[in-house]
Amino acid sequence: MFNLSGTELVFIAVLGLIVLGPEKLPSAMRRAGKIYREIRNISGNVQREVQKVMDAPMREVRKLVEEPSDDKRPAAAAASAFTAATAPAAPPEPAAPNTAPNSPPITDTTTGA
């Protein structure tokens, strides 16, 4: 909740020891622990209540999102079967990049061959 690391807690404890003194520090730490527990309990209760309130509407939204897809599945299957049956054959593979189709062979004119 507060995201305090161990070194930060030690720093706060040393600061509290300096400010409050060794006599008052244990009771102050107990009070701080109780307050922290109360805040955690309150925030947990709020989270549970919000979750409980949002549960029913979220189920309805999920149901509305999933229902149309269930209705359209047979139509999608029929469409994919139709396109597979009527699709043209695969296009021919392209020729190699360095050769042109129907071109005469290259001859060397410098040697007369």
C-alpha positions in Angstrom: 0.0 0.0 0.0 2.7 2.5 1.0 5.5 0.6 -0.9 8.1 1.1 1.8 11.3 -0.9 1.6 13.3 -2.2 4.5 15.8 0.6 4.5 13.0 3.2 4.5 11.4 1.5 7.5 14.7 1.4 9.4 15.2 5.1 8.6 11.7 6.0 9.9 12.4 3.9 13.1 15.7 5.7 13.7 14.0 9.0 13.1 11.2 8.1 15.5 13.8 7.0 18.1 15.5 10.4 17.9 12.3 12.4 18.0 10.2 10.4 20.5 12.9 8.8 22.6 13.3 5.2 23.7 10.4 5.4 26.2 7.7 6.5 23.8 8.8 4.7 20.7 7.3 1.3 21.4 3.8 2.7 22.1 4.0 4.9 19.1 4.9 2.0 16.9 2.0 0.0 18.2 -0.4 2.8 17.5 1.1 3.2 14.0 0.6 -0.6 13.4 -3.0 -0.4 14.5 -3.7 2.5 12.3 -2.0 0.8 9.3 -4.1 -2.4 9.9 -7.3 -0.3 10.1 -6.5 1.4 6.8 -5.8 -1.9 5.2 -9.0 -3.4 6.5 -11.0 -0.4 5.3 -9.5 -0.5 1.8 -10.0 -4.3 1.6 -13.7 -3.8 2.5 -14.1 -1.1 -0.1 -12.5 -3.3 -2.8 -14.8 -6.2 -1.9 -17.9 -4.0 -2.0 -16.9 -2.5 -5.4 -16.2 -6.0 -6.8 -19.6 -7.2 -5.5 -21.4 -4.3 -7.0 -19.6 -4.6 -10.4 -20.0 -8.4 -10.7 -23.6 -8.5 -12.0 -23.1 -5.8 -14.7 -19.8 -7.3 -15.9 -21.6 -10.7 -16.3 -24.2 -9.1 -18.4 -21.7 -7.3 -20.6 -19.7 -10.6 -21.1 -23.0 -12.3 -22.0 -23.9 -9.6 -24.6 -20.4 -9.8 -26.1 -20.4 -13.6 -26.3 -24.0 -14.1 -27.6 -23.6 -12.5 -31.0 -20.5 -14.4 -31.7 -22.3 -17.7 -30.9 -25.1 -16.8 -33.3 -22.7 -15.9 -36.1 -20.4 -18.9 -35.9 -22.5 -21.1 -38.3 -22.6 -18.3 -40.9 -18.9 -17.7 -40.6 -18.2 -21.4 -41.1 -20.5 -21.5 -44.2 -18.7 -18.4 -45.6 -15.3 -19.9 -45.1 -16.4 -23.2 -46.7 -17.8 -21.2 -49.7 -14.6 -19.1 -50.1 -12.5 -22.2 -49.9 -14.5 -24.0 -52.6 -14.6 -21.0 -55.0 -11.2 -19.6 -54.4 -8.9 -19.5 -57.4 -5.8 -21.7 -57.6 -2.6 -20.3 -56.0 -0.8 -17.8 -58.3 2.4 -19.1 -60.0 5.7 -18.6 -58.3 7.6 -15.6 -59.6 10.7 -16.2 -61.8 14.2 -15.9 -60.4 15.2 -12.3 -60.1 18.2 -12.4 -62.5 16.5 -14.2 -65.4 13.8 -12.7 -67.6 11.3 -15.1 -69.1 11.7 -15.7 -72.9 15.0 -13.9 -73.2 17.7 -15.1 -75.6 20.9 -16.5 -73.9 23.6 -14.0 -73.2 26.6 -14.5 -75.5 30.1 -13.0 -75.1 30.8 -10.7 -78.1 34.4 -10.0 -77.1 35.8 -13.4 -77.8 33.6 -14.2 -80.8 32.0 -17.3 -79.2 
